[in-house]
């Protein structure tokens, strides 16, 4: 569902939150490599977003 959103509404102001939800879904599935790739991609695309500290923390947590 989130992937569909990103394809249909690629310029939405909600895109950073949706992509963060995608990364968290990988964490829930314990797909650590996919989660790390998703967090890294998020940081590259939305590095100035207010959610950056959350993403940095979550990325550090999955690597712990």
Secondary structure, 3 states (H helix, E strand, C coil): CHHHHHHHCCCCCCHHHHHHHHHHHHHHCCCHHHHHHHHHHHHHHHCCCCCHHHHHHHHHHHHC
